[in-house]
């Protein structure tokens, strides 16, 4: 049986976990340790859009706004100096963009479903992916496109729930089975620091910070050509 290739390393994945009551097999890349859903079982664009429209991202929800303010505090304030910010994957209600604009930041929103015009600017100093990376089917292509919008030293700051257990440990499968984060049908790629680092190396970004849980920061590498040749 042939399995789909790792969307970072382009090597065949190994079977890792199957949600028995749903057609959602997950594979493990033995190179970068990414866990990813088998390509042929990914949700359609229509299914994705419908799911995103159900997300609880109401701009009037004080709990959600507080959660986004926490992301701004941890992932924007320490890294922003000046220049434009790109909110990549801003969703049906770009609340993060709106909060940043309220604080005086120059923000551009992009979302493939709800704000699909690709940014014409190429001078972003900070790119944000807040609970977005786990949804992206081709992260290598997306990170390379984002790199094309950045100059050397641009920061890419993201939030996604990391795999905090060893995928090779005998208990790793049980941990994944019990992990709530995989239950969203649009969550299709799961990372740990190793897979995040390799993703950056192959797309022109250097991983400079990660908290081992959910936050990671990249800077655009000095030579995109060199990074792509790896």
Secondary structure per residue as TSV (DSSP state, phi and psi in degrees):
chain	resnum	aa	ss	phi	psi
A	1	X	-	360.0	135.7
A	2	X	-	-100.3	131.5
A	3	X	-	-108.6	156.2
A	4	X	-	-64.4	154.6
A	5	X	B	-79.8	152.4
A	6	X	-	-60.7	129.6
A	7	X	T	-71.1	-3.9
A	8	X	T	-106.0	-47.8
A	9	X	T	-99.5	-15.3
A	10	X	-	61.5	33.7
A	11	X	S	-116.5	152.2
A	12	X	B	-62.1	137.3
A	13	X	-	-83.3	162.5
A	14	X	E	-104.7	139.6
A	15	X	E	-55.9	133.6
A	16	X	E	-122.8	-48.3
A	17	X	E	-157.4	143.7
A	18	X	E	-125.9	123.3
A	19	X	E	-75.7	108.9
A	20	X	T	-61.6	-37.6
A	21	X	T	-89.5	3.4
A	22	X	T	-137.6	156.0
A	23	X	T	-85.4	70.5
A	24	X	E	-134.6	77.3
A	25	X	E	-79.1	139.3
A	26	X	E	-113.7	141.3
A	27	X	E	-113.8	157.8
A	28	X	E	-117.5	128.6
A	29	X	-	-84.8	121.1
A	30	X	T	-75.5	-11.4
A	31	X	T	-86.0	-55.2
A	32	X	T	-107.2	-5.9
A	33	X	-	67.3	20.8
A	34	X	-	-68.7	138.0
A	35	X	E	-103.4	127.8
A	36	X	E	-142.9	148.7
A	37	X	E	-75.6	139.7
A	38	X	-	-53.2	133.2
A	39	X	G	-55.0	-42.7
A	40	X	G	-70.0	-10.0
A	41	X	G	-110.5	9.3
A	42	X	-	-68.5	149.9
A	43	X	-	-64.2	149.9
A	44	X	-	-73.1	167.4
A	45	X	H	-60.3	-38.4
A	46	X	H	-65.6	-41.7
A	47	X	H	-64.7	-39.4
A	48	X	H	-60.7	-52.9
A	49	X	H	-58.4	-43.5
A	50	X	H	-60.6	-42.0
A	51	X	H	-65.3	-42.8
A	52	X	H	-65.3	-34.0
A	53	X	H	-67.1	-18.2
A	54	X	T	-90.6	-9.7
A	55	X	S	-60.8	144.0
A	56	X	-	-84.3	79.7
A	57	X	-	-125.9	45.4
A	58	X	-	-69.1	123.6
A	59	X	T	-61.9	-18.0
A	60	X	T	-89.2	-4.2
A	61	X	-	-79.6	108.8
A	62	X	H	-64.7	-33.8
A	63	X	H	-64.3	-41.4
A	64	X	H	-67.1	-41.7
A	65	X	H	-63.0	-39.4
A	66	X	H	-63.7	-40.7
A	67	X	H	-62.5	-41.6
A	68	X	H	-68.8	-36.5
A	69	X	H	-61.9	-35.2
A	70	X	H	-64.1	-41.3
A	71	X	H	-63.3	-42.8
A	72	X	H	-59.7	-44.0
A	73	X	H	-62.2	-40.4
A	74	X	H	-88.4	-28.8
A	75	X	H	-121.7	-6.9
A	76	X	T	-113.9	-57.5
A	77	X	T	-55.5	-41.9
A	78	X	T	-70.3	-16.4
A	79	X	T	-117.5	-18.6
A	80	X	-	-82.3	134.0
A	81	X	-	-117.9	-56.7
A	82	X	S	-164.0	177.9
A	83	X	S	91.0	-180.0
A	84	X	E	-79.6	152.6
A	85	X	E	-114.7	137.4
A	86	X	E	-108.2	120.6
A	87	X	E	-93.6	96.3
A	88	X	E	-90.5	121.8
A	89	X	T	81.8	49.1
A	90	X	-	-75.0	-15.0
A	91	X	-	83.4	178.8
A	92	X	S	-66.7	-28.0
A	93	X	S	-125.9	103.1
A	94	X	-	-75.9	66.2
A	95	X	H	-65.6	-38.7
A	96	X	H	-60.5	-45.7
A	97	X	H	-58.7	-44.1
A	98	X	H	-64.8	-41.4
A	99	X	H	-63.3	-41.7
A	100	X	H	-66.0	-40.0
A	101	X	H	-64.2	-38.2
A	102	X	H	-60.0	-29.5
A	103	X	T	-92.0	5.8
A	104	X	T	93.2	8.7
A	105	X	-	-83.4	140.5
A	106	X	-	-81.7	109.4
A	107	X	E	-122.6	138.8
A	108	X	E	-116.2	131.8
A	109	X	E	-100.6	140.0
A	110	X	E	-138.3	135.5
A	111	X	B	-150.5	131.5
A	112	X	T	-62.8	-20.5
A	113	X	T	-103.3	-37.9
A	114	X	T	-114.0	-14.1
A	115	X	B	-148.9	67.0
A	116	X	-	-80.9	1.0
A	117	X	S	-74.9	115.6
A	118	X	-	-64.3	134.8
A	119	X	-	-56.8	131.8
A	120	X	-	-83.1	-20.0
A	121	X	-	-72.9	150.9
A	122	X	-	-130.5	31.6
A	123	X	-	-129.3	30.2
A	124	X	E	-69.9	134.9
A	125	X	E	-96.9	-17.9
A	126	X	E	-146.1	130.1
A	127	X	E	-119.8	129.6
A	128	X	E	-115.4	133.7
A	129	X	E	-127.8	95.2
A	130	X	E	-99.6	106.1
A	131	X	S	55.6	52.0
A	132	X	-	-123.9	-40.4
A	133	X	G	-57.4	-35.8
A	134	X	G	-67.0	-15.2
A	135	X	G	-92.4	-16.0
A	136	X	-	-83.5	121.8
A	137	X	S	-73.8	-34.8
A	138	X	-	-121.1	79.1
A	139	X	H	-64.7	-32.0
A	140	X	H	-65.0	-46.1
A	141	X	H	-62.9	-42.7
A	142	X	H	-64.6	-42.4
A	143	X	H	-67.5	-34.1
A	144	X	H	-69.0	-38.0
A	145	X	H	-64.9	-40.6
A	146	X	H	-64.8	-36.3
A	147	X	H	-62.6	-31.4
A	148	X	H	-69.1	-17.4
A	149	X	T	-93.0	0.4
A	150	X	E	-119.5	150.5
A	151	X	E	-100.7	169.0
A	152	X	E	-56.3	130.8
A	153	X	E	95.6	-9.2
A	154	X	E	-60.1	142.3
A	155	X	E	-102.4	136.4
A	156	X	E	-115.9	117.6
A	157	X	E	-118.1	129.8
A	158	X	E	-138.1	160.6
A	159	X	E	-131.4	127.5
A	160	X	-	-158.0	151.3
A	161	X	-	-74.7	122.7
A	162	X	-	-80.8	157.3
A	163	X	-	-73.0	109.9
A	164	X	-	-97.9	6.0
A	165	X	S	-116.5	161.6
A	166	X	-	-75.5	122.9
A	167	X	T	-70.9	-17.7
A	168	X	T	-95.3	-10.1
A	169	X	S	-69.0	148.7
A	170	X	T	-60.7	-24.3
A	171	X	T	-92.0	-5.1
A	172	X	H	-59.3	-41.3
A	173	X	H	-62.6	-38.0
A	174	X	H	-67.1	-40.1
A	175	X	H	-62.3	-42.2
A	176	X	H	-66.3	-39.2
A	177	X	H	-57.9	-37.2
A	178	X	T	-91.3	-1.7
A	179	X	-	-78.3	119.1
A	180	X	G	-64.0	-28.1
A	181	X	G	-66.5	-26.7
A	182	X	G	-76.9	-12.9
A	183	X	G	-72.6	-24.9
A	184	X	S	-66.9	121.3
A	185	X	T	-66.4	-12.2
A	186	X	T	-96.8	0.7
A	187	X	-	-88.7	107.0
A	188	X	-	-123.8	-10.0
A	189	X	E	-134.7	132.7
A	190	X	E	-129.2	133.1
A	191	X	-	-118.6	158.0
A	192	X	-	-132.5	178.0
A	193	X	H	-55.5	-34.2
A	194	X	H	-66.3	-49.0
A	195	X	H	-65.9	-34.3
A	196	X	H	-65.0	-41.9
A	197	X	H	-64.5	-45.2
A	198	X	H	-67.8	-38.0
A	199	X	H	-56.5	-45.5
A	200	X	H	-63.7	-44.2
A	201	X	H	-60.4	-33.4
A	202	X	T	-89.5	-3.7
A	203	X	T	-127.5	4.5
A	204	X	T	96.9	15.9
A	205	X	E	-122.0	140.8
A	206	X	E	-103.2	123.2
A	207	X	E	-73.6	115.4
A	208	X	E	-108.8	-15.9
A	209	X	E	-159.1	139.2
A	210	X	E	-155.7	145.3
A	211	X	-	-98.6	6.7
A	212	X	S	76.9	2.3
A	213	X	S	-130.2	-57.8
A	214	X	S	-154.4	-8.5
A	215	X	E	-116.7	137.8
A	216	X	E	-144.5	149.8
A	217	X	E	-134.3	132.9
A	218	X	E	-116.3	157.7
A	219	X	E	-124.4	146.5
A	220	X	E	-62.2	129.1
A	221	X	-	-69.2	160.8
A	222	X	S	-65.3	-33.3
A	223	X	-	-134.2	104.8
A	224	X	H	-64.6	-40.0
A	225	X	H	-58.4	-44.2
A	226	X	H	-64.5	-42.8
A	227	X	H	-66.9	-33.7
A	228	X	H	-73.3	-21.5
A	229	X	T	-81.1	-6.5
A	230	X	-	-72.1	360.0
